[in-house]
Amino acid sequence: MQNWNLASLSGAGDIISTAEDLSQFVLAQFQADDEVLAMTRAATHALNEDSSVGLGWHIRKGLSGENWIWHNGGTGGYTSCLVMNTESKNAVIVLSNVSALGDLMIHIDQLCFGLMETL
């Protein structure tokens, strides 16, 4: 499928990345002395006792009680999910060619969180 051209909404889905790019991004998130990145992971709005939102990140309590920082996304031809635990320095990145326009997208999130639970 052709990549979407979102024009003025490019921040909502025009980022083209690779597993290597995202791995480097996650490693940067693991740097405890990076105060700017730490601010993006700080909760700014609580949804309930186990879930909140930061600046561009969702925050969810993992089974261990530690915070899992995550985000997903997708377009007509792709779906992705990234989950990380900055305390244990573990992360899972799933990139797929499953369209975000169908019911199958939820399986990508489930796969990502399921893999994270095994770490």
Biopython code that builds the backbone (N, CA, C, O; Angstrom):
import numpy as np
from Bio.PDB.StructureBuilder import StructureBuilder

atoms = [
    (1, "MET", "N", (0.844, -1.175, 0.000)),
    (1, "MET", "CA", (0.000, 0.000, 0.000)),
    (1, "MET", "C", (0.889, 1.237, 0.000)),
    (1, "MET", "O", (1.939, 1.244, 0.642)),
    (2, "GLN", "N", (0.485, 2.265, -0.701)),
    (2, "GLN", "CA", (1.243, 3.514, -0.713)),
    (2, "GLN", "C", (1.197, 4.186, 0.651)),
    (2, "GLN", "O", (0.207, 4.090, 1.376)),
    (3, "ASN", "N", (2.293, 4.871, 0.988)),
    (3, "ASN", "CA", (2.311, 5.631, 2.231)),
    (3, "ASN", "C", (1.295, 6.755, 2.154)),
    (3, "ASN", "O", (1.073, 7.341, 1.094)),
    (4, "TRP", "N", (0.687, 7.043, 3.279)),
    (4, "TRP", "CA", (-0.253, 8.153, 3.343)),
    (4, "TRP", "C", (0.503, 9.477, 3.285)),
    (4, "TRP", "O", (1.607, 9.590, 3.817)),
    (5, "ASN", "N", (-0.078, 10.455, 2.652)),
    (5, "ASN", "CA", (0.428, 11.826, 2.670)),
    (5, "ASN", "C", (-0.569, 12.631, 3.487)),
    (5, "ASN", "O", (-1.651, 12.972, 3.008)),
    (6, "LEU", "N", (-0.198, 12.929, 4.718)),
    (6, "LEU", "CA", (-1.135, 13.585, 5.625)),
    (6, "LEU", "C", (-1.033, 15.108, 5.609)),
    (6, "LEU", "O", (-1.746, 15.786, 6.349)),
    (7, "ALA", "N", (-0.161, 15.641, 4.778)),
    (7, "ALA", "CA", (-0.016, 17.090, 4.584)),
    (7, "ALA", "C", (0.070, 17.832, 5.915)),
    (7, "ALA", "O", (1.041, 17.659, 6.652)),
    (8, "SER", "N", (-0.915, 18.642, 6.231)),
    (8, "SER", "CA", (-0.850, 19.467, 7.442)),
    (8, "SER", "C", (-0.958, 18.643, 8.724)),
    (8, "SER", "O", (-0.686, 19.161, 9.807)),
    (9, "LEU", "N", (-1.341, 17.395, 8.625)),
    (9, "LEU", "CA", (-1.422, 16.525, 9.807)),
    (9, "LEU", "C", (-0.249, 15.550, 9.862)),
    (9, "LEU", "O", (-0.376, 14.465, 10.428)),
    (10, "SER", "N", (0.880, 15.921, 9.287)),
    (10, "SER", "CA", (2.006, 14.992, 9.171)),
    (10, "SER", "C", (2.493, 14.485, 10.535)),
    (10, "SER", "O", (3.004, 13.368, 10.620)),
    (11, "GLY", "N", (2.350, 15.266, 11.582)),
    (11, "GLY", "CA", (2.754, 14.812, 12.911)),
    (11, "GLY", "C", (1.929, 13.650, 13.423)),
    (11, "GLY", "O", (2.314, 12.999, 14.394)),
    (12, "ALA", "N", (0.803, 13.378, 12.787)),
    (12, "ALA", "CA", (-0.092, 12.308, 13.220)),
    (12, "ALA", "C", (0.177, 10.988, 12.509)),
    (12, "ALA", "O", (-0.522, 10.008, 12.766)),
    (13, "GLY", "N", (1.171, 10.933, 11.622)),
    (13, "GLY", "CA", (1.394, 9.650, 10.978)),
    (13, "GLY", "C", (2.360, 9.638, 9.823)),
    (13, "GLY", "O", (2.411, 8.650, 9.089)),
    (14, "ASP", "N", (3.119, 10.673, 9.628)),
    (14, "ASP", "CA", (4.067, 10.691, 8.515)),
    (14, "ASP", "C", (5.480, 10.296, 8.929)),
    (14, "ASP", "O", (6.402, 10.412, 8.122)),
    (15, "ILE", "N", (5.672, 9.844, 10.132)),
    (15, "ILE", "CA", (7.004, 9.445, 10.567)),
    (15, "ILE", "C", (7.296, 8.059, 10.008)),
    (15, "ILE", "O", (6.560, 7.104, 10.257)),
    (16, "ILE", "N", (8.366, 7.969, 9.262)),
    (16, "ILE", "CA", (8.816, 6.684, 8.722)),
    (16, "ILE", "C", (10.059, 6.306, 9.501)),
    (16, "ILE", "O", (11.028, 7.065, 9.531)),
    (17, "SER", "N", (10.042, 5.131, 10.136)),
    (17, "SER", "CA", (11.138, 4.729, 10.997)),
    (17, "SER", "C", (11.462, 3.264, 10.777)),
    (17, "SER", "O", (10.776, 2.559, 10.038)),
    (18, "THR", "N", (12.518, 2.827, 11.432)),
    (18, "THR", "CA", (12.943, 1.429, 11.377)),
    (18, "THR", "C", (13.110, 0.916, 12.797)),
    (18, "THR", "O", (13.104, 1.694, 13.751)),
    (19, "ALA", "N", (13.257, -0.383, 12.933)),
    (19, "ALA", "CA", (13.509, -0.960, 14.255)),
    (19, "ALA", "C", (14.817, -0.419, 14.818)),
    (19, "ALA", "O", (14.919, -0.192, 16.024)),
    (20, "GLU", "N", (15.814, -0.211, 13.970)),
    (20, "GLU", "CA", (17.091, 0.345, 14.439)),
    (20, "GLU", "C", (16.904, 1.768, 14.965)),
    (20, "GLU", "O", (17.414, 2.099, 16.036)),
    (21, "ASP", "N", (16.175, 2.619, 14.222)),
    (21, "ASP", "CA", (15.893, 3.986, 14.686)),
    (21, "ASP", "C", (15.209, 3.969, 16.046)),
    (21, "ASP", "O", (15.610, 4.680, 16.967)),
    (22, "LEU", "N", (14.180, 3.153, 16.156)),
    (22, "LEU", "CA", (13.412, 3.114, 17.398)),
    (22, "LEU", "C", (14.226, 2.530, 18.547)),
    (22, "LEU", "O", (14.048, 2.933, 19.696)),
    (23, "SER", "N", (15.113, 1.591, 18.252)),
    (23, "SER", "CA", (15.991, 1.050, 19.290)),
    (23, "SER", "C", (16.909, 2.133, 19.841)),
    (23, "SER", "O", (17.121, 2.212, 21.051)),
    (24, "GLN", "N", (17.450, 2.963, 18.966)),
    (24, "GLN", "CA", (18.292, 4.075, 19.412)),
    (24, "GLN", "C", (17.478, 5.070, 20.243)),
    (24, "GLN", "O", (17.975, 5.614, 21.230)),
    (25, "PHE", "N", (16.231, 5.303, 19.841)),
    (25, "PHE", "CA", (15.343, 6.196, 20.580)),
    (25, "PHE", "C", (15.078, 5.646, 21.984)),
    (25, "PHE", "O", (15.098, 6.394, 22.962)),
    (26, "VAL", "N", (14.832, 4.346, 22.076)),
    (26, "VAL", "CA", (14.589, 3.719, 23.380)),
    (26, "VAL", "C", (15.835, 3.813, 24.250)),
    (26, "VAL", "O", (15.734, 4.125, 25.437)),
    (27, "LEU", "N", (17.001, 3.550, 23.684)),
    (27, "LEU", "CA", (18.239, 3.647, 24.468)),
    (27, "LEU", "C", (18.427, 5.064, 25.010)),
    (27, "LEU", "O", (18.914, 5.240, 26.127)),
    (28, "ALA", "N", (18.048, 6.058, 24.239)),
    (28, "ALA", "CA", (18.116, 7.448, 24.725)),
    (28, "ALA", "C", (17.155, 7.643, 25.897)),
    (28, "ALA", "O", (17.477, 8.355, 26.848)),
    (29, "GLN", "N", (15.976, 7.016, 25.838)),
    (29, "GLN", "CA", (15.001, 7.117, 26.924)),
    (29, "GLN", "C", (15.528, 6.487, 28.211)),
    (29, "GLN", "O", (15.104, 6.869, 29.302)),
    (30, "PHE", "N", (16.445, 5.529, 28.097)),
    (30, "PHE", "CA", (16.997, 4.839, 29.262)),
    (30, "PHE", "C", (18.065, 5.671, 29.977)),
    (30, "PHE", "O", (18.496, 5.288, 31.064)),
    (31, "GLN", "N", (18.499, 6.782, 29.412)),
    (31, "GLN", "CA", (19.527, 7.620, 30.033)),
    (31, "GLN", "C", (18.903, 8.422, 31.176)),
    (31, "GLN", "O", (18.158, 9.375, 30.946)),
    (32, "ALA", "N", (19.213, 8.030, 32.390)),
    (32, "ALA", "CA", (18.597, 8.640, 33.570)),
    (32, "ALA", "C", (18.924, 10.120, 33.718)),
    (32, "ALA", "O", (18.166, 10.858, 34.347)),
    (33, "ASP", "N", (20.041, 10.565, 33.148)),
    (33, "ASP", "CA", (20.447, 11.958, 33.317)),
    (33, "ASP", "C", (19.859, 12.891, 32.258)),
    (33, "ASP", "O", (20.155, 14.085, 32.265)),
    (34, "ASP", "N", (19.039, 12.373, 31.354)),
    (34, "ASP", "CA", (18.418, 13.214, 30.326)),
    (34, "ASP", "C", (17.096, 13.759, 30.861)),
    (34, "ASP", "O", (16.053, 13.112, 30.769)),
    (35, "GLU", "N", (17.168, 14.960, 31.421)),
    (35, "GLU", "CA", (16.000, 15.561, 32.068)),
    (35, "GLU", "C", (14.892, 15.907, 31.082)),
    (35, "GLU", "O", (13.714, 15.856, 31.435)),
    (36, "VAL", "N", (15.252, 16.257, 29.857)),
    (36, "VAL", "CA", (14.244, 16.622, 28.854)),
    (36, "VAL", "C", (13.403, 15.409, 28.486)),
    (36, "VAL", "O", (12.175, 15.487, 28.484)),
    (37, "LEU", "N", (14.051, 14.286, 28.175)),
    (37, "LEU", "CA", (13.290, 13.084, 27.843)),
    (37, "LEU", "C", (12.500, 12.586, 29.050)),
    (37, "LEU", "O", (11.392, 12.073, 28.892)),
    (38, "ALA", "N", (13.054, 12.729, 30.245)),
    (38, "ALA", "CA", (12.332, 12.308, 31.456)),
    (38, "ALA", "C", (11.034, 13.095, 31.616)),
    (38, "ALA", "O", (10.028, 12.548, 32.069)),
    (39, "MET", "N", (11.051, 14.369, 31.249)),
    (39, "MET", "CA", (9.825, 15.180, 31.349)),
    (39, "MET", "C", (8.737, 14.662, 30.414)),
    (39, "MET", "O", (7.555, 14.777, 30.737)),
    (40, "THR", "N", (9.100, 14.098, 29.270)),
    (40, "THR", "CA", (8.079, 13.595, 28.344)),
    (40, "THR", "C", (7.392, 12.353, 28.888)),
    (40, "THR", "O", (6.273, 12.031, 28.487)),
    (41, "ARG", "N", (8.059, 11.657, 29.801)),
    (41, "ARG", "CA", (7.505, 10.430, 30.376)),
    (41, "ARG", "C", (6.785, 10.663, 31.694)),
    (41, "ARG", "O", (6.214, 9.729, 32.258)),
    (42, "ALA", "N", (6.800, 11.874, 32.187)),
    (42, "ALA", "CA", (6.132, 12.193, 33.455)),
    (42, "ALA", "C", (4.628, 12.317, 33.228)),
    (42, "ALA", "O", (4.191, 12.919, 32.248)),
    (43, "ALA", "N", (3.857, 11.758, 34.119)),
    (43, "ALA", "CA", (2.389, 11.805, 33.995)),
    (43, "ALA", "C", (1.889, 13.243, 34.102)),
    (43, "ALA", "O", (2.261, 13.978, 35.016)),
    (44, "THR", "N", (1.043, 13.627, 33.156)),
    (44, "THR", "CA", (0.425, 14.952, 33.198)),
    (44, "THR", "C", (-1.082, 14.867, 33.389)),
    (44, "THR", "O", (-1.727, 15.857, 33.733)),
    (45, "HIS", "N", (-1.642, 13.680, 33.165)),
    (45, "HIS", "CA", (-3.092, 13.494, 33.311)),
    (45, "HIS", "C", (-3.353, 12.045, 33.700)),
    (45, "HIS", "O", (-2.959, 11.129, 32.979)),
    (46, "ALA", "N", (-4.006, 11.834, 34.821)),
    (46, "ALA", "CA", (-4.346, 10.481, 35.270)),
    (46, "ALA", "C", (-5.685, 10.059, 34.679)),
    (46, "ALA", "O", (-6.661, 10.807, 34.732)),
    (47, "LEU", "N", (-5.721, 8.860, 34.117)),
    (47, "LEU", "CA", (-6.969, 8.291, 33.606)),
    (47, "LEU", "C", (-7.645, 7.454, 34.684)),
    (47, "LEU", "O", (-8.861, 7.521, 34.867)),
    (48, "ASN", "N", (-6.849, 6.672, 35.387)),
    (48, "ASN", "CA", (-7.299, 5.903, 36.546)),
    (48, "ASN", "C", (-6.050, 5.539, 37.344)),
    (48, "ASN", "O", (-4.970, 6.046, 37.041)),
    (49, "GLU", "N", (-6.161, 4.683, 38.346)),
    (49, "GLU", "CA", (-5.003, 4.405, 39.200)),
    (49, "GLU", "C", (-3.888, 3.634, 38.488)),
    (49, "GLU", "O", (-2.752, 3.623, 38.962)),
    (50, "ASP", "N", (-4.193, 2.994, 37.367)),
    (50, "ASP", "CA", (-3.193, 2.207, 36.643)),
    (50, "ASP", "C", (-2.787, 2.807, 35.304)),
    (50, "ASP", "O", (-1.940, 2.244, 34.610)),
    (51, "SER", "N", (-3.371, 3.933, 34.933)),
    (51, "SER", "CA", (-3.129, 4.462, 33.598)),
    (51, "SER", "C", (-3.131, 5.991, 33.608)),
    (51, "SER", "O", (-3.996, 6.626, 34.210)),
    (52, "SER", "N", (-2.138, 6.560, 32.926)),
    (52, "SER", "CA", (-2.059, 8.010, 32.810)),
    (52, "SER", "C", (-1.419, 8.362, 31.468)),
    (52, "SER", "O", (-1.061, 7.488, 30.679)),
    (53, "VAL", "N", (-1.290, 9.643, 31.240)),
    (53, "VAL", "CA", (-0.744, 10.142, 29.983)),
    (53, "VAL", "C", (0.343, 11.150, 30.306)),
    (53, "VAL", "O", (0.196, 11.976, 31.207)),
    (54, "GLY", "N", (1.439, 11.072, 29.554)),
    (54, "GLY", "CA", (2.519, 12.053, 29.649)),
    (54, "GLY", "C", (2.504, 12.917, 28.403)),
    (54, "GLY", "O", (1.474, 13.044, 27.742)),
    (55, "LEU", "N", (3.632, 13.502, 28.084)),
    (55, "LEU", "CA", (3.744, 14.344, 26.891)),
    (55, "LEU", "C", (4.061, 13.453, 25.683)),
    (55, "LEU", "O", (5.222, 13.289, 25.307)),
    (56, "GLY", "N", (3.035, 12.895, 25.100)),
    (56, "GLY", "CA", (3.214, 12.022, 23.950)),
    (56, "GLY", "C", (3.319, 10.546, 24.285)),
    (56, "GLY", "O", (3.451, 9.719, 23.383)),
    (57, "TRP", "N", (3.263, 10.205, 25.542)),
    (57, "TRP", "CA", (3.357, 8.810, 25.967)),
    (57, "TRP", "C", (2.138, 8.417, 26.800)),
    (57, "TRP", "O", (1.552, 9.239, 27.505)),
    (58, "HIS", "N", (1.778, 7.148, 26.699)),
    (58, "HIS", "CA", (0.809, 6.545, 27.606)),
    (58, "HIS", "C", (1.627, 5.876, 28.706)),
    (58, "HIS", "O", (2.725, 5.381, 28.449)),
    (59, "ILE", "N", (1.108, 5.859, 29.907)),
    (59, "ILE", "CA", (1.807, 5.262, 31.044)),
    (59, "ILE", "C", (0.852, 4.270, 31.686)),
    (59, "ILE", "O", (-0.281, 4.610, 32.028)),
    (60, "ARG", "N", (1.322, 3.046, 31.845)),
    (60, "ARG", "CA", (0.483, 1.980, 32.385)),
    (60, "ARG", "C", (1.293, 1.175, 33.384)),
    (60, "ARG", "O", (2.473, 0.906, 33.162)),
    (61, "LYS", "N", (0.667, 0.793, 34.474)),
    (61, "LYS", "CA", (1.356, -0.059, 35.448)),
    (61, "LYS", "C", (1.454, -1.467, 34.888)),
    (61, "LYS", "O", (0.451, -2.066, 34.499)),
    (62, "GLY", "N", (2.679, -1.991, 34.851)),
    (62, "GLY", "CA", (2.901, -3.364, 34.418)),
    (62, "GLY", "C", (2.573, -4.329, 35.541)),
    (62, "GLY", "O", (2.229, -3.917, 36.648)),
    (63, "LEU", "N", (2.681, -5.611, 35.249)),
    (63, "LEU", "CA", (2.379, -6.628, 36.251)),
    (63, "LEU", "C", (3.284, -6.515, 37.467)),
    (63, "LEU", "O", (2.881, -6.865, 38.577)),
    (64, "SER", "N", (4.504, -6.029, 37.266)),
    (64, "SER", "CA", (5.462, -5.887, 38.366)),
    (64, "SER", "C", (5.198, -4.644, 39.210)),
    (64, "SER", "O", (5.834, -4.453, 40.246)),
    (65, "GLY", "N", (4.259, -3.795, 38.772)),
    (65, "GLY", "CA", (3.977, -2.553, 39.465)),
    (65, "GLY", "C", (4.786, -1.376, 38.948)),
    (65, "GLY", "O", (4.543, -0.232, 39.332)),
    (66, "GLU", "N", (5.754, -1.657, 38.074)),
    (66, "GLU", "CA", (6.550, -0.591, 37.476)),
    (66, "GLU", "C", (5.781, 0.037, 36.316)),
    (66, "GLU", "O", (4.905, -0.590, 35.720)),
    (67, "ASN", "N", (6.123, 1.278, 36.012)),
    (67, "ASN", "CA", (5.464, 1.965, 34.903)),
    (67, "ASN", "C", (5.998, 1.486, 33.563)),
    (67, "ASN", "O", (7.208, 1.379, 33.364)),
    (68, "TRP", "N", (5.090, 1.202, 32.658)),
    (68, "TRP", "CA", (5.422, 0.908, 31.273)),
    (68, "TRP", "C", (5.026, 2.132, 30.460)),
    (68, "TRP", "O", (3.886, 2.594, 30.520)),
    (69, "ILE", "N", (5.955, 2.631, 29.722)),
    (69, "ILE", "CA", (5.746, 3.784, 28.868)),
    (69, "ILE", "C", (5.494, 3.241, 27.473)),
    (69, "ILE", "O", (6.255, 2.405, 26.987)),
    (70, "TRP", "N", (4.438, 3.705, 26.824)),
    (70, "TRP", "CA", (4.126, 3.103, 25.526)),
    (70, "TRP", "C", (3.408, 4.072, 24.599)),
    (70, "TRP", "O", (2.854, 5.092, 25.011)),
    (71, "HIS", "N", (3.448, 3.701, 23.338)),
    (71, "HIS", "CA", (2.662, 4.393, 22.318)),
    (71, "HIS", "C", (2.513, 3.460, 21.130)),
    (71, "HIS", "O", (3.379, 2.627, 20.862)),
    (72, "ASN", "N", (1.423, 3.610, 20.435)),
    (72, "ASN", "CA", (1.196, 2.825, 19.228)),
    (72, "ASN", "C", (0.814, 3.780, 18.102)),
    (72, "ASN", "O", (0.663, 4.983, 18.312)),
    (73, "GLY", "N", (0.666, 3.236, 16.938)),
    (73, "GLY", "CA", (0.252, 4.069, 15.821)),
    (73, "GLY", "C", (-0.005, 3.218, 14.593)),
    (73, "GLY", "O", (0.270, 2.019, 14.572)),
    (74, "GLY", "N", (-0.530, 3.858, 13.590)),
    (74, "GLY", "CA", (-0.776, 3.120, 12.360)),
    (74, "GLY", "C", (-1.397, 3.981, 11.288)),
    (74, "GLY", "O", (-1.932, 5.059, 11.545)),
    (75, "THR", "N", (-1.308, 3.473, 10.088)),
    (75, "THR", "CA", (-1.946, 4.093, 8.924)),
    (75, "THR", "C", (-2.623, 2.990, 8.128)),
    (75, "THR", "O", (-2.846, 1.895, 8.646)),
    (76, "GLY", "N", (-2.945, 3.265, 6.897)),
    (76, "GLY", "CA", (-3.646, 2.286, 6.077)),
    (76, "GLY", "C", (-2.871, 1.015, 5.812)),
    (76, "GLY", "O", (-3.484, -0.010, 5.513)),
    (77, "GLY", "N", (-1.565, 1.033, 5.907)),
    (77, "GLY", "CA", (-0.786, -0.153, 5.594)),
    (77, "GLY", "C", (0.113, -0.648, 6.702)),
    (77, "GLY", "O", (0.795, -1.659, 6.535)),
    (78, "TYR", "N", (0.134, 0.045, 7.838)),
    (78, "TYR", "CA", (1.082, -0.299, 8.894)),
    (78, "TYR", "C", (0.470, -0.126, 10.277)),
    (78, "TYR", "O", (-0.444, 0.673, 10.477)),
    (79, "THR", "N", (0.998, -0.898, 11.231)),
    (79, "THR", "CA", (0.660, -0.728, 12.631)),
    (79, "THR", "C", (1.931, -0.944, 13.437)),
    (79, "THR", "O", (2.739, -1.815, 13.113)),
    (80, "SER", "N", (2.106, -0.151, 14.486)),
    (80, "SER", "CA", (3.301, -0.283, 15.311)),
    (80, "SER", "C", (2.936, -0.106, 16.778)),
    (80, "SER", "O", (1.906, 0.476, 17.120)),
    (81, "CYS", "N", (3.806, -0.623, 17.631)),
    (81, "CYS", "CA", (3.639, -0.447, 19.069)),
    (81, "CYS", "C", (5.019, -0.521, 19.709)),
    (81, "CYS", "O", (5.843, -1.356, 19.335)),
    (82, "LEU", "N", (5.262, 0.351, 20.666)),
    (82, "LEU", "CA", (6.505, 0.375, 21.427)),
    (82, "LEU", "C", (6.128, 0.449, 22.902)),
    (82, "LEU", "O", (5.357, 1.316, 23.314)),
    (83, "VAL", "N", (6.676, -0.466, 23.690)),
    (83, "VAL", "CA", (6.470, -0.472, 25.141)),
    (83, "VAL", "C", (7.847, -0.541, 25.790)),
    (83, "VAL", "O", (8.688, -1.343, 25.384)),
    (84, "MET", "N", (8.081, 0.302, 26.799)),
    (84, "MET", "CA", (9.369, 0.259, 27.486)),
    (84, "MET", "C", (9.194, 0.433, 28.983)),
    (84, "MET", "O", (8.238, 1.044, 29.460)),
    (85, "ASN", "N", (10.144, -0.123, 29.700)),
    (85, "ASN", "CA", (10.230, 0.027, 31.146)),
    (85, "ASN", "C", (11.588, 0.668, 31.398)),
    (85, "ASN", "O", (12.617, 0.003, 31.284)),
    (86, "THR", "N", (11.601, 1.942, 31.736)),
    (86, "THR", "CA", (12.867, 2.645, 31.916)),
    (86, "THR", "C", (13.565, 2.248, 33.213)),
    (86, "THR", "O", (14.756, 2.513, 33.375)),
    (87, "GLU", "N", (12.844, 1.620, 34.137)),
    (87, "GLU", "CA", (13.469, 1.173, 35.389)),
    (87, "GLU", "C", (14.300, -0.088, 35.160)),
    (87, "GLU", "O", (15.442, -0.169, 35.612)),
    (88, "SER", "N", (13.735, -1.066, 34.464)),
    (88, "SER", "CA", (14.459, -2.317, 34.190)),
    (88, "SER", "C", (15.248, -2.238, 32.877)),
    (88, "SER", "O", (16.036, -3.131, 32.566)),
    (89, "LYS", "N", (15.032, -1.175, 32.120)),
    (89, "LYS", "CA", (15.676, -0.962, 30.822)),
    (89, "LYS", "C", (15.376, -2.091, 29.840)),
    (89, "LYS", "O", (16.267, -2.630, 29.183)),
    (90, "ASN", "N", (14.093, -2.427, 29.766)),
    (90, "ASN", "CA", (13.584, -3.390, 28.799)),
    (90, "ASN", "C", (12.599, -2.689, 27.879)),
    (90, "ASN", "O", (11.926, -1.739, 28.278)),
    (91, "ALA", "N", (12.524, -3.164, 26.652)),
    (91, "ALA", "CA", (11.569, -2.587, 25.703)),
    (91, "ALA", "C", (11.215, -3.614, 24.645)),
    (91, "ALA", "O", (11.972, -4.546, 24.374)),
    (92, "VAL", "N", (10.048, -3.421, 24.056)),
    (92, "VAL", "CA", (9.599, -4.229, 22.922)),
    (92, "VAL", "C", (9.107, -3.272, 21.856)),
    (92, "VAL", "O", (8.365, -2.332, 22.139)),
    (93, "ILE", "N", (9.528, -3.523, 20.624)),
    (93, "ILE", "CA", (9.092, -2.746, 19.464)),
    (93, "ILE", "C", (8.493, -3.727, 18.470)),
    (93, "ILE", "O", (9.145, -4.694, 18.076)),
    (94, "VAL", "N", (7.256, -3.481, 18.065)),
    (94, "VAL", "CA", (6.625, -4.310, 17.043)),
    (94, "VAL", "C", (6.246, -3.399, 15.877)),
    (94, "VAL", "O", (5.491, -2.441, 16.043)),
    (95, "LEU", "N", (6.776, -3.708, 14.705)),
    (95, "LEU", "CA", (6.424, -3.010, 13.470)),
    (95, "LEU", "C", (5.782, -4.037, 12.555)),
    (95, "LEU", "O", (6.320, -5.129, 12.372)),
    (96, "SER", "N", (4.645, -3.700, 11.982)),
    (96, "SER", "CA", (3.942, -4.686, 11.168)),
    (96, "SER", "C", (3.349, -4.060, 9.916)),
    (96, "SER", "O", (3.222, -2.841, 9.802)),
    (97, "ASN", "N", (2.993, -4.928, 8.986)),
    (97, "ASN", "CA", (2.295, -4.476, 7.793)),
    (97, "ASN", "C", (0.796, -4.754, 7.891)),
    (97, "ASN", "O", (0.129, -4.977, 6.880)),
    (98, "VAL", "N", (0.277, -4.740, 9.115)),
    (98, "VAL", "CA", (-1.156, -4.878, 9.369)),
    (98, "VAL", "C", (-1.767, -3.487, 9.342)),
    (98, "VAL", "O", (-1.278, -2.579, 10.014)),
    (99, "SER", "N", (-2.814, -3.316, 8.584)),
    (99, "SER", "CA", (-3.462, -2.018, 8.469)),
    (99, "SER", "C", (-4.082, -1.583, 9.789)),
    (99, "SER", "O", (-4.680, -2.384, 10.508)),
    (100, "ALA", "N", (-3.927, -0.308, 10.090)),
    (100, "ALA", "CA", (-4.538, 0.249, 11.297)),
    (100, "ALA", "C", (-6.028, 0.489, 11.117)),
    (100, "ALA", "O", (-6.696, 0.930, 12.052)),
    (101, "LEU", "N", (-6.559, 0.208, 9.942)),
    (101, "LEU", "CA", (-7.966, 0.486, 9.668)),
    (101, "LEU", "C", (-8.882, -0.685, 9.988)),
    (101, "LEU", "O", (-10.095, -0.586, 9.804)),
    (102, "GLY", "N", (-8.321, -1.792, 10.463)),
    (102, "GLY", "CA", (-9.161, -2.952, 10.735)),
    (102, "GLY", "C", (-9.056, -3.414, 12.174)),
    (102, "GLY", "O", (-8.316, -2.850, 12.980)),
    (103, "ASP", "N", (-9.814, -4.451, 12.473)),
    (103, "ASP", "CA", (-9.835, -5.000, 13.824)),
    (103, "ASP", "C", (-8.526, -5.678, 14.208)),
    (103, "ASP", "O", (-8.274, -5.894, 15.394)),
    (104, "LEU", "N", (-7.686, -6.020, 13.230)),
    (104, "LEU", "CA", (-6.447, -6.720, 13.526)),
    (104, "LEU", "C", (-5.423, -5.857, 14.253)),
    (104, "LEU", "O", (-4.481, -6.386, 14.842)),
    (105, "MET", "N", (-5.591, -4.539, 14.221)),
    (105, "MET", "CA", (-4.625, -3.638, 14.861)),
    (105, "MET", "C", (-4.455, -3.959, 16.345)),
    (105, "MET", "O", (-3.342, -3.876, 16.863)),
    (106, "ILE", "N", (-5.520, -4.320, 17.029)),
    (106, "ILE", "CA", (-5.447, -4.598, 18.464)),
    (106, "ILE", "C", (-4.499, -5.755, 18.755)),
    (106, "ILE", "O", (-3.917, -5.813, 19.839)),
    (107, "HIS", "N", (-4.334, -6.675, 17.811)),
    (107, "HIS", "CA", (-3.446, -7.810, 18.019)),
    (107, "HIS", "C", (-1.985, -7.372, 18.100)),
    (107, "HIS", "O", (-1.188, -8.016, 18.782)),
    (108, "ILE", "N", (-1.629, -6.303, 17.424)),
    (108, "ILE", "CA", (-0.261, -5.794, 17.473)),
    (108, "ILE", "C", (0.031, -5.274, 18.879)),
    (108, "ILE", "O", (1.085, -5.569, 19.441)),
    (109, "ASP", "N", (-0.891, -4.507, 19.449)),
    (109, "ASP", "CA", (-0.727, -4.041, 20.831)),
    (109, "ASP", "C", (-0.650, -5.224, 21.791)),
    (109, "ASP", "O", (0.209, -5.251, 22.672)),
    (110, "GLN", "N", (-1.533, -6.193, 21.629)),
    (110, "GLN", "CA", (-1.542, -7.357, 22.513)),
    (110, "GLN", "C", (-0.232, -8.120, 22.414)),
    (110, "GLN", "O", (0.294, -8.581, 23.426)),
    (111, "LEU", "N", (0.300, -8.258, 21.203)),
    (111, "LEU", "CA", (1.582, -8.931, 21.010)),
    (111, "LEU", "C", (2.692, -8.169, 21.720)),
    (111, "LEU", "O", (3.520, -8.768, 22.406)),
    (112, "CYS", "N", (2.710, -6.858, 21.558)),
    (112, "CYS", "CA", (3.750, -6.037, 22.162)),
    (112, "CYS", "C", (3.710, -6.138, 23.687)),
    (112, "CYS", "O", (4.746, -6.350, 24.317)),
    (113, "PHE", "N", (2.543, -5.991, 24.277)),
    (113, "PHE", "CA", (2.416, -6.079, 25.728)),
    (113, "PHE", "C", (2.680, -7.508, 26.217)),
    (113, "PHE", "O", (3.269, -7.695, 27.281)),
    (114, "GLY", "N", (2.256, -8.501, 25.461)),
    (114, "GLY", "CA", (2.515, -9.890, 25.839)),
    (114, "GLY", "C", (4.006, -10.192, 25.856)),
    (114, "GLY", "O", (4.498, -10.857, 26.768)),
    (115, "LEU", "N", (4.724, -9.707, 24.851)),
    (115, "LEU", "CA", (6.183, -9.894, 24.829)),
    (115, "LEU", "C", (6.838, -9.168, 26.008)),
    (115, "LEU", "O", (7.774, -9.684, 26.618)),
    (116, "MET", "N", (6.343, -7.979, 26.320)),
    (116, "MET", "CA", (6.899, -7.220, 27.439)),
    (116, "MET", "C", (6.723, -7.977, 28.754)),
    (116, "MET", "O", (7.609, -7.952, 29.609)),
    (117, "GLU", "N", (5.596, -8.640, 28.916)),
    (117, "GLU", "CA", (5.342, -9.401, 30.134)),
    (117, "GLU", "C", (6.326, -10.543, 30.311)),
    (117, "GLU", "O", (6.585, -10.969, 31.437)),
    (118, "THR", "N", (6.883, -11.048, 29.204)),
    (118, "THR", "CA", (7.827, -12.175, 29.303)),
    (118, "THR", "C", (9.233, -11.734, 29.688)),
    (118, "THR", "O", (10.066, -12.569, 30.040)),
    (119, "LEU", "N", (9.511, -10.419, 29.627)),
    (119, "LEU", "CA", (10.876, -9.955, 29.934)),
    (119, "LEU", "C", (11.118, -9.847, 31.431)),
    (119, "LEU", "O", (12.211, -9.473, 31.855)),
]
sb = StructureBuilder()
sb.init_structure("model")
sb.init_model(0)
sb.init_chain("A")
sb.init_seg("    ")
for serial, (resi, resn, name, xyz) in enumerate(atoms, 1):
    if name == "N":
        sb.init_residue(resn, " ", resi, " ")
    sb.init_atom(name, np.array(xyz, "f"), 0.0, 1.0, " ", f" {name:<3s}", serial, name[0])
structure = sb.get_structure()
